[in-house]
Amino acid sequence: MKEPGKQSDRKVIFAAAVLLALLLVFAGYRALRRSAGLLLGDFFYPYLALSQRTTQGVSEQSLLLLSRSELAAKTEALMKENSTLAIRVNAAENLAEDNRELRKLLKLPAPAGWNYRAAQVLLRDPMFWREHFTVSIGPEAGIEPGAAVISSGPDGIPALVGVVSRVGRRNAEVETLFSPRLRLSLAFENGGTGFLNTGERQPVTGKLPVGHMPVNLKYSAGEKVRSTGYETGIPRGIRIGTLSTADEVDPNFSSTQYVTGLLTPQADFDSLRYLVIAVPANAEAAEARP
C-alpha cells in the first residue's frame, strides 16, 4: 500500500516538472521566433502574401458591386479631399522654404530630410500581438534596422508604431512601442524629456511606462508626447501618444531627481494594416550614386 505522503510528493514533483517544461517551451518559442522569424518569413513569403493578395482582391471586387452614382459620389469626395490636401501641402512647402531661408541667414545646418516607403502588415504573432509583427517590405527599398514605422492614428495624425528591428530579403520585422526591449527618448509639451519603457512603473493594459522625467517640471495628464529625433532613424516631432498620469513629487521635500508616468499610445495597435517607414534622404542619395 502506497503511503499518502509519497503520493503527495510525487504530485508536487510532477506539477513542478510540467510547469518547468511549459516555461522551457515558452522560452524556446521566443528564442526560435526571434532567430528564425525572418528566415521562415522569406521561405513562406508566397504563402503569407497569398492572404494579402486575397484581401486586396476582395476589396477590389467590392468596388465593382457599387452603382455608378455611388462610385461618382466617392470619386467626387476623393477629389475634394485631394484638393484640400494639395492646399495644405503647398502651405507646408512654403513654410519649409521660409525655414530654409532663415537657416541660411543664421548659418544653421539644414534639417534632416526624410522619404517614406509604404508597407503592409504581413504576419502577426497571436502570442505577442502588440510587441512585434512582420511587414512586406525588403532592403531594396532602403529600409534599415532602427527605421521609424508610422501609422495614421484614429484622428488621421501620423503616429509612431515602433522601429524596424531586422530586415530580410522580402520582409522586415517591426518592434513596437509595447516591446519591453525598445527604449526611445520622448519630448513633452512642457519642454521636458523622458524615456519609454524605463523607470519603476510596470506596464498596464493599453498603457506604457515612462521614466527619467525631470522632477522640477510639471506634467499634466493629456499632454502630447512626441519623438525627439535623437535616434538616427526616427524623425523629430512624430506623435507617440499622450501622458496618462505622472508621479506628483514636491522637489522641495524629496531627494529624487526623476519621476515616472504612464503613456497612452496614439496608434491603434489592434487594427494595423497599412504603414509607412521613414528613410533618411541622404541614405537614398548615397545608394543612388554609382
URQUISUL-V519167 format. One record per pair of residues at least 12 apart in sequence whose C-alpha atoms are under 8 Angstrom apart, sorted by the first residue. I is the first residue (numbers start at 1). GAP is how many residues later the second one is. Records with the same first field share a line. If there is no record, write none. Layout:
BEGIN
I=GAP, GAP
END
This chain:
BEGIN
38=128, 129, 130, 133, 134, 135
39=129
41=129, 130
42=126, 127, 128, 129
45=125
48=74, 75
49=73, 87
52=70
112=168, 169
113=167, 168, 169
114=121, 164, 165, 166, 167
115=163, 164, 165, 166
116=160, 161, 162, 163
117=24, 159, 160, 161, 162
118=156, 157, 158, 159
119=16, 17, 18, 155, 156, 157, 158
120=15, 16, 17, 153, 154, 155
121=12, 13, 14, 15, 151, 152, 153, 154
122=12, 13, 14
123=12
130=46, 48, 49, 139, 140
131=44, 45, 46, 47, 48
132=41, 42, 43, 44, 47
133=40, 41, 42
134=37, 38, 39, 40
135=36, 37, 38, 39
136=34, 35, 36
137=33, 34, 35
138=29, 30, 31, 32, 33, 34
139=28, 29, 30, 31
142=137, 141, 142
143=24, 134, 135, 136
144=20, 22, 23
145=18, 19, 20, 21, 22
146=17, 18, 19, 86, 87, 88
147=16, 17, 85, 86, 87, 130, 131, 132
148=12, 13, 14, 15, 16, 85, 86, 87, 129, 130
149=12, 13, 14, 15, 25, 126, 127, 128, 129
150=12, 125, 126, 127, 128
151=116, 121, 123, 124, 125
152=115, 123
153=113, 114, 115
154=112, 113, 114
157=82
158=80, 81
159=79, 80, 81, 82, 107, 108
160=78, 79, 80, 106, 107
161=15, 16, 79, 106, 108
162=12, 13, 14, 15
163=12, 13
177=19, 31
178=30
180=17
181=16
182=14, 15
183=12, 13, 14, 15
184=12, 13, 47
185=42, 43, 45, 46
186=39, 40, 41, 42
187=38, 39, 40, 41
188=35, 36, 37, 38
189=34, 35, 36
190=27, 28, 29
192=21, 22, 25
193=19, 20, 21
194=16, 17, 18, 19, 20
195=15, 16, 17, 18
196=12, 13, 14, 15
197=12, 13, 14
198=12, 13, 14
199=12, 13, 61
200=60
201=59, 60, 61
203=59
206=58, 59
207=55, 56, 57, 58
208=54, 55, 56, 57
209=51, 52, 53, 54
210=50, 51, 52, 53
211=47, 48, 49, 50
212=46, 47, 48
213=45, 46, 47
214=43, 44, 45
215=34, 35, 36, 41, 42, 43, 44
216=35, 41
219=27
220=23, 25, 26
221=21, 22, 23, 24, 25
222=20, 21, 22
223=19, 20
224=15, 16, 17, 18, 19
225=14, 15, 16, 17, 18
226=12, 13, 14, 15
227=12, 13
233=45, 46, 47
234=44
235=43
239=27
240=25, 26, 27
241=22, 23, 24, 25, 26
242=21, 22, 23, 24
243=18, 19, 20, 21
244=17, 18, 19, 20
245=16, 17, 18
246=13, 14, 15, 16
247=12, 13, 14
END
